[in-house]
Amino acid sequence: MIKNLVAWYVKALIIFVLAYAFSPIDLIPDFIPILGILDDLVLLPILIFFIIKLIPKDVMAYCRALAKEHEFTNQKNWFFGILVILLWTALIFWALMFYVNRESLF
């Protein structure tokens, strides 16, 4: 099985990088000008580069072929688009009604 061909420490590094990328806690806090954002812009690409180098070439080739085999067409789904528009419209309408009713109470 292909998932057993990747070493455990590479999987652990992948989990660590994903956790760091989505975590609100950084090595250098974001409120520090320039350096706060620069650590994300420099550290994450370097870690991803090393992860890609640690994955065996045959596993990477297999996964790329599998991804190419399952390419999706970019079809528009009007049902969900209209659903999102209706939800936003209902939310705006509800907020306006709440605001109007609140103004009439005072």
Phi and psi in radians as a Rosetta constraint file:
Dihedral C 1 N 2 CA 2 C 2 CIRCULARHARMONIC -1.237 0.35
Dihedral N 2 CA 2 C 2 N 3 CIRCULARHARMONIC -0.534 0.35
Dihedral C 2 N 3 CA 3 C 3 CIRCULARHARMONIC -1.215 0.35
Dihedral N 3 CA 3 C 3 N 4 CIRCULARHARMONIC -0.360 0.35
Dihedral C 3 N 4 CA 4 C 4 CIRCULARHARMONIC -1.441 0.35
Dihedral N 4 CA 4 C 4 N 5 CIRCULARHARMONIC -0.096 0.35
Dihedral C 4 N 5 CA 5 C 5 CIRCULARHARMONIC -1.498 0.35
Dihedral N 5 CA 5 C 5 N 6 CIRCULARHARMONIC -0.175 0.35
Dihedral C 5 N 6 CA 6 C 6 CIRCULARHARMONIC -1.694 0.35
Dihedral N 6 CA 6 C 6 N 7 CIRCULARHARMONIC 2.267 0.35
Dihedral C 6 N 7 CA 7 C 7 CIRCULARHARMONIC -1.111 0.35
Dihedral N 7 CA 7 C 7 N 8 CIRCULARHARMONIC 2.696 0.35
Dihedral C 7 N 8 CA 8 C 8 CIRCULARHARMONIC -1.120 0.35
Dihedral N 8 CA 8 C 8 N 9 CIRCULARHARMONIC -0.605 0.35
Dihedral C 8 N 9 CA 9 C 9 CIRCULARHARMONIC -1.240 0.35
Dihedral N 9 CA 9 C 9 N 10 CIRCULARHARMONIC -0.477 0.35
Dihedral C 9 N 10 CA 10 C 10 CIRCULARHARMONIC -1.228 0.35
Dihedral N 10 CA 10 C 10 N 11 CIRCULARHARMONIC -0.728 0.35
Dihedral C 10 N 11 CA 11 C 11 CIRCULARHARMONIC -1.098 0.35
Dihedral N 11 CA 11 C 11 N 12 CIRCULARHARMONIC -0.718 0.35
Dihedral C 11 N 12 CA 12 C 12 CIRCULARHARMONIC -1.114 0.35
Dihedral N 12 CA 12 C 12 N 13 CIRCULARHARMONIC -0.690 0.35
Dihedral C 12 N 13 CA 13 C 13 CIRCULARHARMONIC -1.144 0.35
Dihedral N 13 CA 13 C 13 N 14 CIRCULARHARMONIC -0.672 0.35
Dihedral C 13 N 14 CA 14 C 14 CIRCULARHARMONIC -1.090 0.35
Dihedral N 14 CA 14 C 14 N 15 CIRCULARHARMONIC -0.792 0.35
Dihedral C 14 N 15 CA 15 C 15 CIRCULARHARMONIC -1.099 0.35
Dihedral N 15 CA 15 C 15 N 16 CIRCULARHARMONIC -0.725 0.35
Dihedral C 15 N 16 CA 16 C 16 CIRCULARHARMONIC -1.079 0.35
Dihedral N 16 CA 16 C 16 N 17 CIRCULARHARMONIC -0.797 0.35
Dihedral C 16 N 17 CA 17 C 17 CIRCULARHARMONIC -1.130 0.35
Dihedral N 17 CA 17 C 17 N 18 CIRCULARHARMONIC -0.736 0.35
Dihedral C 17 N 18 CA 18 C 18 CIRCULARHARMONIC -1.109 0.35
Dihedral N 18 CA 18 C 18 N 19 CIRCULARHARMONIC -0.733 0.35
Dihedral C 18 N 19 CA 19 C 19 CIRCULARHARMONIC -1.119 0.35
Dihedral N 19 CA 19 C 19 N 20 CIRCULARHARMONIC -0.710 0.35
Dihedral C 19 N 20 CA 20 C 20 CIRCULARHARMONIC -1.162 0.35
Dihedral N 20 CA 20 C 20 N 21 CIRCULARHARMONIC -0.688 0.35
Dihedral C 20 N 21 CA 21 C 21 CIRCULARHARMONIC -1.150 0.35
Dihedral N 21 CA 21 C 21 N 22 CIRCULARHARMONIC -0.658 0.35
Dihedral C 21 N 22 CA 22 C 22 CIRCULARHARMONIC -1.673 0.35
Dihedral N 22 CA 22 C 22 N 23 CIRCULARHARMONIC -0.098 0.35
Dihedral C 22 N 23 CA 23 C 23 CIRCULARHARMONIC -1.399 0.35
Dihedral N 23 CA 23 C 23 N 24 CIRCULARHARMONIC 2.491 0.35
Dihedral C 23 N 24 CA 24 C 24 CIRCULARHARMONIC -1.341 0.35
Dihedral N 24 CA 24 C 24 N 25 CIRCULARHARMONIC -0.155 0.35
Dihedral C 24 N 25 CA 25 C 25 CIRCULARHARMONIC -1.648 0.35
Dihedral N 25 CA 25 C 25 N 26 CIRCULARHARMONIC 2.174 0.35
Dihedral C 25 N 26 CA 26 C 26 CIRCULARHARMONIC -2.039 0.35
Dihedral N 26 CA 26 C 26 N 27 CIRCULARHARMONIC 2.859 0.35
Dihedral C 26 N 27 CA 27 C 27 CIRCULARHARMONIC -1.128 0.35
Dihedral N 27 CA 27 C 27 N 28 CIRCULARHARMONIC -0.757 0.35
Dihedral C 27 N 28 CA 28 C 28 CIRCULARHARMONIC -2.034 0.35
Dihedral N 28 CA 28 C 28 N 29 CIRCULARHARMONIC 2.063 0.35
Dihedral C 28 N 29 CA 29 C 29 CIRCULARHARMONIC -1.006 0.35
Dihedral N 29 CA 29 C 29 N 30 CIRCULARHARMONIC 2.561 0.35
Dihedral C 29 N 30 CA 30 C 30 CIRCULARHARMONIC -1.190 0.35
Dihedral N 30 CA 30 C 30 N 31 CIRCULARHARMONIC -0.358 0.35
Dihedral C 30 N 31 CA 31 C 31 CIRCULARHARMONIC -1.324 0.35
Dihedral N 31 CA 31 C 31 N 32 CIRCULARHARMONIC -0.173 0.35
Dihedral C 31 N 32 CA 32 C 32 CIRCULARHARMONIC -1.387 0.35
Dihedral N 32 CA 32 C 32 N 33 CIRCULARHARMONIC 2.108 0.35
Dihedral C 32 N 33 CA 33 C 33 CIRCULARHARMONIC -0.984 0.35
Dihedral N 33 CA 33 C 33 N 34 CIRCULARHARMONIC 2.410 0.35
Dihedral C 33 N 34 CA 34 C 34 CIRCULARHARMONIC 1.136 0.35
Dihedral N 34 CA 34 C 34 N 35 CIRCULARHARMONIC -0.959 0.35
Dihedral C 34 N 35 CA 35 C 35 CIRCULARHARMONIC -1.135 0.35
Dihedral N 35 CA 35 C 35 N 36 CIRCULARHARMONIC -0.582 0.35
Dihedral C 35 N 36 CA 36 C 36 CIRCULARHARMONIC -1.099 0.35
Dihedral N 36 CA 36 C 36 N 37 CIRCULARHARMONIC -0.687 0.35
Dihedral C 36 N 37 CA 37 C 37 CIRCULARHARMONIC -1.541 0.35
Dihedral N 37 CA 37 C 37 N 38 CIRCULARHARMONIC -0.535 0.35
Dihedral C 37 N 38 CA 38 C 38 CIRCULARHARMONIC -1.100 0.35
Dihedral N 38 CA 38 C 38 N 39 CIRCULARHARMONIC -0.579 0.35
Dihedral C 38 N 39 CA 39 C 39 CIRCULARHARMONIC -1.145 0.35
Dihedral N 39 CA 39 C 39 N 40 CIRCULARHARMONIC -0.622 0.35
Dihedral C 39 N 40 CA 40 C 40 CIRCULARHARMONIC -1.225 0.35
Dihedral N 40 CA 40 C 40 N 41 CIRCULARHARMONIC -0.674 0.35
Dihedral C 40 N 41 CA 41 C 41 CIRCULARHARMONIC -1.261 0.35
Dihedral N 41 CA 41 C 41 N 42 CIRCULARHARMONIC -0.402 0.35
Dihedral C 41 N 42 CA 42 C 42 CIRCULARHARMONIC -1.799 0.35
Dihedral N 42 CA 42 C 42 N 43 CIRCULARHARMONIC -0.829 0.35
Dihedral C 42 N 43 CA 43 C 43 CIRCULARHARMONIC -1.186 0.35
Dihedral N 43 CA 43 C 43 N 44 CIRCULARHARMONIC -0.797 0.35
Dihedral C 43 N 44 CA 44 C 44 CIRCULARHARMONIC -1.116 0.35
Dihedral N 44 CA 44 C 44 N 45 CIRCULARHARMONIC -0.820 0.35
Dihedral C 44 N 45 CA 45 C 45 CIRCULARHARMONIC -1.084 0.35
Dihedral N 45 CA 45 C 45 N 46 CIRCULARHARMONIC -0.616 0.35
Dihedral C 45 N 46 CA 46 C 46 CIRCULARHARMONIC -1.146 0.35
Dihedral N 46 CA 46 C 46 N 47 CIRCULARHARMONIC -0.771 0.35
Dihedral C 46 N 47 CA 47 C 47 CIRCULARHARMONIC -1.122 0.35
Dihedral N 47 CA 47 C 47 N 48 CIRCULARHARMONIC -0.715 0.35
Dihedral C 47 N 48 CA 48 C 48 CIRCULARHARMONIC -1.120 0.35
Dihedral N 48 CA 48 C 48 N 49 CIRCULARHARMONIC -0.701 0.35
Dihedral C 48 N 49 CA 49 C 49 CIRCULARHARMONIC -1.035 0.35
Dihedral N 49 CA 49 C 49 N 50 CIRCULARHARMONIC -0.789 0.35
Dihedral C 49 N 50 CA 50 C 50 CIRCULARHARMONIC -1.180 0.35
Dihedral N 50 CA 50 C 50 N 51 CIRCULARHARMONIC -0.625 0.35
Dihedral C 50 N 51 CA 51 C 51 CIRCULARHARMONIC -1.105 0.35
Dihedral N 51 CA 51 C 51 N 52 CIRCULARHARMONIC -0.776 0.35
Dihedral C 51 N 52 CA 52 C 52 CIRCULARHARMONIC -1.089 0.35
Dihedral N 52 CA 52 C 52 N 53 CIRCULARHARMONIC -0.660 0.35
Dihedral C 52 N 53 CA 53 C 53 CIRCULARHARMONIC -1.202 0.35
Dihedral N 53 CA 53 C 53 N 54 CIRCULARHARMONIC -0.499 0.35
Dihedral C 53 N 54 CA 54 C 54 CIRCULARHARMONIC -1.405 0.35
Dihedral N 54 CA 54 C 54 N 55 CIRCULARHARMONIC -0.370 0.35
Dihedral C 54 N 55 CA 55 C 55 CIRCULARHARMONIC -1.350 0.35
Dihedral N 55 CA 55 C 55 N 56 CIRCULARHARMONIC 2.285 0.35
Dihedral C 55 N 56 CA 56 C 56 CIRCULARHARMONIC -1.018 0.35
Dihedral N 56 CA 56 C 56 N 57 CIRCULARHARMONIC 2.545 0.35
Dihedral C 56 N 57 CA 57 C 57 CIRCULARHARMONIC -1.094 0.35
Dihedral N 57 CA 57 C 57 N 58 CIRCULARHARMONIC -0.646 0.35
Dihedral C 57 N 58 CA 58 C 58 CIRCULARHARMONIC -1.205 0.35
Dihedral N 58 CA 58 C 58 N 59 CIRCULARHARMONIC -0.594 0.35
Dihedral C 58 N 59 CA 59 C 59 CIRCULARHARMONIC -1.192 0.35
Dihedral N 59 CA 59 C 59 N 60 CIRCULARHARMONIC -0.744 0.35
Dihedral C 59 N 60 CA 60 C 60 CIRCULARHARMONIC -1.117 0.35
Dihedral N 60 CA 60 C 60 N 61 CIRCULARHARMONIC -0.724 0.35
Dihedral C 60 N 61 CA 61 C 61 CIRCULARHARMONIC -1.127 0.35
Dihedral N 61 CA 61 C 61 N 62 CIRCULARHARMONIC -0.730 0.35
Dihedral C 61 N 62 CA 62 C 62 CIRCULARHARMONIC -1.094 0.35
Dihedral N 62 CA 62 C 62 N 63 CIRCULARHARMONIC -0.787 0.35
Dihedral C 62 N 63 CA 63 C 63 CIRCULARHARMONIC -1.166 0.35
Dihedral N 63 CA 63 C 63 N 64 CIRCULARHARMONIC -0.649 0.35
Dihedral C 63 N 64 CA 64 C 64 CIRCULARHARMONIC -1.168 0.35
Dihedral N 64 CA 64 C 64 N 65 CIRCULARHARMONIC -0.698 0.35
Dihedral C 64 N 65 CA 65 C 65 CIRCULARHARMONIC -1.141 0.35
Dihedral N 65 CA 65 C 65 N 66 CIRCULARHARMONIC -0.695 0.35
Dihedral C 65 N 66 CA 66 C 66 CIRCULARHARMONIC -1.129 0.35
Dihedral N 66 CA 66 C 66 N 67 CIRCULARHARMONIC -0.705 0.35
Dihedral C 66 N 67 CA 67 C 67 CIRCULARHARMONIC -1.170 0.35
Dihedral N 67 CA 67 C 67 N 68 CIRCULARHARMONIC -0.686 0.35
Dihedral C 67 N 68 CA 68 C 68 CIRCULARHARMONIC -1.174 0.35
Dihedral N 68 CA 68 C 68 N 69 CIRCULARHARMONIC -0.586 0.35
Dihedral C 68 N 69 CA 69 C 69 CIRCULARHARMONIC -1.171 0.35
Dihedral N 69 CA 69 C 69 N 70 CIRCULARHARMONIC -0.534 0.35
Dihedral C 69 N 70 CA 70 C 70 CIRCULARHARMONIC -1.842 0.35
Dihedral N 70 CA 70 C 70 N 71 CIRCULARHARMONIC 0.560 0.35
Dihedral C 70 N 71 CA 71 C 71 CIRCULARHARMONIC -1.126 0.35
Dihedral N 71 CA 71 C 71 N 72 CIRCULARHARMONIC 2.416 0.35
Dihedral C 71 N 72 CA 72 C 72 CIRCULARHARMONIC -1.774 0.35
Dihedral N 72 CA 72 C 72 N 73 CIRCULARHARMONIC 2.558 0.35
Dihedral C 72 N 73 CA 73 C 73 CIRCULARHARMONIC -1.432 0.35
Dihedral N 73 CA 73 C 73 N 74 CIRCULARHARMONIC 2.677 0.35
Dihedral C 73 N 74 CA 74 C 74 CIRCULARHARMONIC -1.591 0.35
Dihedral N 74 CA 74 C 74 N 75 CIRCULARHARMONIC 1.293 0.35
Dihedral C 74 N 75 CA 75 C 75 CIRCULARHARMONIC -1.538 0.35
Dihedral N 75 CA 75 C 75 N 76 CIRCULARHARMONIC 2.501 0.35
Dihedral C 75 N 76 CA 76 C 76 CIRCULARHARMONIC -1.514 0.35
Dihedral N 76 CA 76 C 76 N 77 CIRCULARHARMONIC 2.332 0.35
Dihedral C 76 N 77 CA 77 C 77 CIRCULARHARMONIC -1.928 0.35
Dihedral N 77 CA 77 C 77 N 78 CIRCULARHARMONIC 1.710 0.35
Dihedral C 77 N 78 CA 78 C 78 CIRCULARHARMONIC -1.180 0.35
Dihedral N 78 CA 78 C 78 N 79 CIRCULARHARMONIC -0.539 0.35
Dihedral C 78 N 79 CA 79 C 79 CIRCULARHARMONIC -1.021 0.35
Dihedral N 79 CA 79 C 79 N 80 CIRCULARHARMONIC -0.878 0.35
Dihedral C 79 N 80 CA 80 C 80 CIRCULARHARMONIC -1.259 0.35
Dihedral N 80 CA 80 C 80 N 81 CIRCULARHARMONIC -0.541 0.35
Dihedral C 80 N 81 CA 81 C 81 CIRCULARHARMONIC -1.113 0.35
Dihedral N 81 CA 81 C 81 N 82 CIRCULARHARMONIC -0.801 0.35
Dihedral C 81 N 82 CA 82 C 82 CIRCULARHARMONIC -1.161 0.35
Dihedral N 82 CA 82 C 82 N 83 CIRCULARHARMONIC -0.652 0.35
Dihedral C 82 N 83 CA 83 C 83 CIRCULARHARMONIC -1.080 0.35
Dihedral N 83 CA 83 C 83 N 84 CIRCULARHARMONIC -0.742 0.35
Dihedral C 83 N 84 CA 84 C 84 CIRCULARHARMONIC -1.143 0.35
Dihedral N 84 CA 84 C 84 N 85 CIRCULARHARMONIC -0.745 0.35
Dihedral C 84 N 85 CA 85 C 85 CIRCULARHARMONIC -1.101 0.35
Dihedral N 85 CA 85 C 85 N 86 CIRCULARHARMONIC -0.726 0.35
Dihedral C 85 N 86 CA 86 C 86 CIRCULARHARMONIC -1.139 0.35
Dihedral N 86 CA 86 C 86 N 87 CIRCULARHARMONIC -0.689 0.35
Dihedral C 86 N 87 CA 87 C 87 CIRCULARHARMONIC -1.121 0.35
Dihedral N 87 CA 87 C 87 N 88 CIRCULARHARMONIC -0.750 0.35
Dihedral C 87 N 88 CA 88 C 88 CIRCULARHARMONIC -1.151 0.35
Dihedral N 88 CA 88 C 88 N 89 CIRCULARHARMONIC -0.701 0.35
Dihedral C 88 N 89 CA 89 C 89 CIRCULARHARMONIC -1.094 0.35
Dihedral N 89 CA 89 C 89 N 90 CIRCULARHARMONIC -0.762 0.35
Dihedral C 89 N 90 CA 90 C 90 CIRCULARHARMONIC -1.123 0.35
Dihedral N 90 CA 90 C 90 N 91 CIRCULARHARMONIC -0.693 0.35
Dihedral C 90 N 91 CA 91 C 91 CIRCULARHARMONIC -1.123 0.35
Dihedral N 91 CA 91 C 91 N 92 CIRCULARHARMONIC -0.762 0.35
Dihedral C 91 N 92 CA 92 C 92 CIRCULARHARMONIC -1.139 0.35
Dihedral N 92 CA 92 C 92 N 93 CIRCULARHARMONIC -0.743 0.35
Dihedral C 92 N 93 CA 93 C 93 CIRCULARHARMONIC -1.072 0.35
Dihedral N 93 CA 93 C 93 N 94 CIRCULARHARMONIC -0.783 0.35
Dihedral C 93 N 94 CA 94 C 94 CIRCULARHARMONIC -1.075 0.35
Dihedral N 94 CA 94 C 94 N 95 CIRCULARHARMONIC -0.757 0.35
Dihedral C 94 N 95 CA 95 C 95 CIRCULARHARMONIC -1.121 0.35
Dihedral N 95 CA 95 C 95 N 96 CIRCULARHARMONIC -0.723 0.35
Dihedral C 95 N 96 CA 96 C 96 CIRCULARHARMONIC -1.137 0.35
Dihedral N 96 CA 96 C 96 N 97 CIRCULARHARMONIC -0.732 0.35
Dihedral C 96 N 97 CA 97 C 97 CIRCULARHARMONIC -1.139 0.35
Dihedral N 97 CA 97 C 97 N 98 CIRCULARHARMONIC -0.692 0.35
Dihedral C 97 N 98 CA 98 C 98 CIRCULARHARMONIC -1.092 0.35
Dihedral N 98 CA 98 C 98 N 99 CIRCULARHARMONIC -0.743 0.35
Dihedral C 98 N 99 CA 99 C 99 CIRCULARHARMONIC -1.156 0.35
Dihedral N 99 CA 99 C 99 N 100 CIRCULARHARMONIC -0.762 0.35
Dihedral C 99 N 100 CA 100 C 100 CIRCULARHARMONIC -1.136 0.35
Dihedral N 100 CA 100 C 100 N 101 CIRCULARHARMONIC -0.777 0.35
Dihedral C 100 N 101 CA 101 C 101 CIRCULARHARMONIC -1.159 0.35
Dihedral N 101 CA 101 C 101 N 102 CIRCULARHARMONIC -0.583 0.35
Dihedral C 101 N 102 CA 102 C 102 CIRCULARHARMONIC -1.212 0.35
Dihedral N 102 CA 102 C 102 N 103 CIRCULARHARMONIC -0.682 0.35
Dihedral C 102 N 103 CA 103 C 103 CIRCULARHARMONIC -1.153 0.35
Dihedral N 103 CA 103 C 103 N 104 CIRCULARHARMONIC -0.601 0.35
Dihedral C 103 N 104 CA 104 C 104 CIRCULARHARMONIC -1.318 0.35
Dihedral N 104 CA 104 C 104 N 105 CIRCULARHARMONIC -0.315 0.35
Dihedral C 104 N 105 CA 105 C 105 CIRCULARHARMONIC -1.291 0.35
Dihedral N 105 CA 105 C 105 N 106 CIRCULARHARMONIC -0.468 0.35
